[in-house]
């Protein structure tokens, strides 16, 4: 009897704590996580793009959905795919709007859909993580190969073959995808034709590798981007390019955060930065803002 009484007391003490922990990310609108280029939600069937992030968010009260589209295509085609999936999510969930979090290119084709495909009324908040809103110097370097050597066409064709033959993903267009990641295209074509939509809250995060420990497998790209004069970057996207709307800060951890470790994707541990915790904190902040 004494043990039962003690158990009841412990349970009564623990319940409020569980309740508090379980509602931190309980926002008004559900979350939609949208992946970047070169991969889909399951990263070619090898690993989940978002890792334990969705579970951590759900454990803290968030309603989370994940979109998955063509890894290499134009912003228009990716945006149309994304729109169809979000409309289905809204129908299933009964929600009137979503809170969007897009990583890398996931913050671009979704911007396109919001502004140009009539999705503004369906999106309460837009959060991009290291999205190349002003293009990526890596894309510049790759696409410029074609101007003198013709390598771009060969590389693009090979990539399309690999996606189709090895991964069973048809309909890729790596050449167009690459062109639409360049600084020239983003600054001169995409951004002028994709202004922010009224009624949507826009915010963003960037990241900086800081050291080899943070850079990990993208360290050579991080150093090359810095040497080219683009400043702090995560190995693919500069901080200056990642800024859009209300800039919430640069992820660095203790030794740096790279483009993959931002979402815990195919990367080693990043001391001082935990992707699931960061996403839960994003949700908590949006909850406080009424979203």
C-alpha positions in Angstrom: 0.0 0.0 0.0 2.9 2.3 0.9 4.5 1.7 -2.5 1.3 2.4 -4.3 0.8 5.6 -2.4 4.4 6.7 -3.3 3.8 5.8 -6.9 0.6 7.9 -7.0 2.4 10.9 -5.5 5.3 10.6 -8.0 2.8 10.4 -10.9 0.9 13.5 -9.7 4.1 15.4 -9.5 5.3 14.2 -12.9 2.1 14.8 -14.8 2.3 18.6 -14.9 5.9 18.3 -16.0 5.0 16.0 -18.8 2.2 18.3 -19.8 4.4 21.3 -19.9 7.1 19.5 -21.9 4.5 18.2 -24.3 3.0 21.5 -25.4 6.1 23.7 -26.0 5.7 23.4 -29.8 1.9 23.2 -29.9 1.3 25.9 -32.5 -2.0 27.1 -33.9 -1.2 25.7 -37.3 0.5 22.5 -38.3 4.1 22.4 -39.6 5.2 21.4 -43.1 8.9 20.5 -43.5 10.1 20.9 -47.1 13.5 19.5 -48.2 16.2 20.9 -50.4 17.6 20.0 -53.8 19.4 16.8 -54.7 17.3 14.7 -52.4 13.7 13.9 -51.4 12.2 13.2 -48.0 13.9 9.8 -47.8 17.2 10.8 -49.5 17.0 8.2 -52.2 15.8 5.5 -49.7 19.0 5.7 -47.7 18.1 7.8 -44.7 15.3 10.3 -43.7 16.2 13.8 -44.7 14.8 15.2 -41.4 16.2 12.5 -39.1 14.7 12.8 -35.6 13.5 16.4 -36.0 9.8 15.5 -36.7 9.7 13.2 -33.7 11.2 15.8 -31.4 8.7 18.4 -32.6 5.7 16.0 -32.2 6.9 15.0 -28.7 6.6 18.7 -27.9 3.1 19.1 -29.2 3.6 20.1 -32.8 1.6 18.6 -35.7 4.2 17.9 -38.4 3.9 16.9 -42.1 6.6 16.3 -44.6 6.5 17.0 -48.3 8.6 15.2 -50.8 9.2 16.2 -54.4 11.5 16.0 -57.4 15.1 16.5 -56.3 16.2 18.3 -59.4 13.8 20.4 -61.3 12.7 24.0 -61.9 11.2 26.1 -59.1 7.9 26.2 -61.0 7.6 22.4 -61.2 8.8 21.9 -57.6 6.4 24.6 -56.5 3.5 23.0 -58.2 4.3 19.6 -56.6 4.6 21.2 -53.2 1.3 23.1 -53.6 -0.6 19.9 -54.4 0.8 18.2 -51.3 0.1 21.1 -49.0 -3.5 21.3 -50.2 -3.9 17.6 -49.4 -2.3 18.1 -46.0 -4.8 20.9 -45.2 -7.7 18.7 -46.3 -6.5 15.9 -44.1 -5.7 18.0 -41.1 -8.6 20.3 -41.3 -6.3 23.3 -40.8 -6.7 26.5 -42.7 -3.0 27.4 -42.9 0.4 25.9 -42.3 3.7 26.9 -40.7 6.4 26.2 -43.3 10.0 25.4 -42.6 12.1 25.0 -45.8 15.8 23.9 -45.8 18.0 25.1 -48.6 16.0 24.9 -51.9 13.0 24.1 -49.8 12.8 27.8 -49.0 12.8 28.8 -52.7 10.3 26.6 -54.5 7.9 27.2 -51.6 8.4 31.0 -51.9 7.6 30.6 -55.5 4.4 28.7 -54.7 3.3 31.2 -52.0 3.7 34.2 -54.3 3.0 32.8 -57.8 0.8 29.8 -57.3 -1.9 31.3 -55.0 -0.6 29.7 -51.7 -0.3 32.9 -49.7 -3.6 32.4 -48.0 -2.6 28.9 -47.0 0.7 29.9 -45.2 0.8 31.6 -41.9 4.6 31.6 -41.4 7.6 31.0 -43.7 10.9 29.9 -42.1 13.9 29.2 -44.4 17.1 27.6 -43.2 20.2 28.4 -45.3 18.1 28.9 -48.5 20.1 30.6 -51.2 17.8 33.5 -51.7 20.5 35.3 -53.6 22.0 32.2 -55.2 24.9 30.0 -54.4 28.5 30.5 -55.6 28.8 26.7 -55.8 26.0 26.7 -58.4 27.9 29.6 -60.2 31.0 27.5 -60.4 29.3 24.3 -61.6 27.1 26.0 -64.3 30.0 28.2 -65.6 31.8 25.0 -66.6 29.4 24.7 -69.6 30.4 28.1 -71.0 33.8 26.9 -72.3 34.0 23.1 -71.8 30.6 21.7 -72.2 31.0 19.8 -68.9 27.8 21.2 -67.5 25.6 19.4 -70.0 27.5 16.2 -69.5 27.3 16.4 -65.7 23.5 17.3 -65.8 22.8 14.4 -68.2 24.8 12.0 -66.0 22.9 13.2 -62.9 19.5 12.7 -64.6 20.6 9.2 -65.6 21.7 8.3 -62.1 18.4 9.6 -60.6 16.4 7.6 -63.1 18.4 4.4 -63.3 19.7 4.0 -59.8 17.0 5.7 -57.7 13.9 5.3 -59.9 13.2 9.0 -59.9 12.1 10.1 -63.4 11.6 13.6 -64.8 14.6 15.3 -63.3 16.2 18.3 -65.0 19.5 19.0 -63.3 20.6 21.6 -65.8 17.6 23.8 -65.2 17.8 23.2 -61.4 21.5 24.2 -61.4 20.9 27.4 -63.4 18.1 28.4 -61.1 20.5 28.2 -58.1 23.0 30.7 -59.5 23.4 34.2 -58.1 22.5 35.9 -61.4 19.3 34.0 -61.9 18.1 34.4 -58.3 18.9 38.1 -58.1 17.8 39.2 -61.6 15.0 36.8 -62.4 13.6 34.9 -59.3 13.5 37.6 -56.6 12.0 40.4 -58.8 9.2 38.0 -59.8 8.7 36.5 -56.3 8.0 39.4 -53.9 6.9 38.6 -50.4 3.2 38.0 -50.0 1.1 40.1 -47.8 -0.1 38.4 -44.6 2.7 35.8 -44.5 5.4 36.1 -41.7 8.8 35.6 -43.3 11.9 34.7 -41.2 15.2 33.0 -41.9 18.4 31.4 -40.4 21.9 31.0 -41.9 24.9 29.0 -40.7 28.7 29.2 -40.7 31.2 26.3 -40.6 33.7 28.3 -38.5 36.2 25.4 -38.4 37.1 22.1 -40.0 35.2 20.4 -37.2 32.1 22.3 -38.2 32.7 22.1 -41.9 33.2 18.3 -42.0 32.8 17.0 -45.5 32.0 20.4 -47.0 35.1 22.1 -45.6 36.7 22.5 -49.1 33.6 24.3 -50.3 33.4 26.5 -47.2 37.0 27.6 -47.7 36.5 28.2 -51.4 33.4 30.3 -50.9 35.2 32.4 -48.3 38.2 32.8 -50.6 35.8 34.0 -53.4 34.7 36.9 -51.2 31.2 35.6 -50.2 32.1 35.7 -46.5 30.7 33.4 -43.8 28.9 30.3 -45.2 27.8 26.8 -44.4 29.7 25.2 -47.3 27.0 25.8 -49.9 25.1 29.0 -49.0 26.5 32.2 -47.7 25.0 33.9 -44.7 24.3 37.0 -46.8 22.3 34.9 -49.3 20.4 33.1 -46.5 18.9 36.2 -45.0 15.3 36.8 -45.9 12.6 38.6 -44.0 13.2 38.7 -40.2 16.7 37.2 -39.9 16.8 35.2 -36.7 20.6 34.5 -36.6 23.5 32.4 -37.7 23.9 28.9 -36.5 27.4 28.1 -35.3 27.4 25.8 -32.4 30.8 25.6 -30.8 32.9 24.9 -33.9 30.5 25.6 -36.7 27.4 24.2 -38.4 27.5 23.1 -42.1 24.7 22.8 -44.6 24.0 19.2 -43.9 24.3 19.3 -40.1 21.7 22.0 -40.0 19.1 19.2 -40.3 21.3 16.4 -38.9 21.7 15.0 -42.4 24.6 12.6 -43.2 26.9 14.5 -40.8 28.9 13.9 -37.7 27.9 15.3 -34.3 28.0 19.1 -34.2 29.1 20.2 -30.7 26.9 23.0 -29.4 24.2 22.5 -31.9 21.3 20.0 -31.9 19.0 20.1 -34.9 15.9 18.6 -33.2 16.2 21.1 -30.3 16.6 24.0 -32.8 13.4 23.1 -34.6 11.5 22.7 -31.4 12.7 26.1 -30.4 11.5 27.5 -33.8 8.1 26.0 -33.1 8.0 27.4 -29.6 8.8 30.9 -30.9 6.1 30.7 -33.6 3.7 29.6 -30.9 4.5 32.7 -28.9 3.9 34.8 -32.0 0.4 33.3 -32.4 1.1 31.0 -35.3 
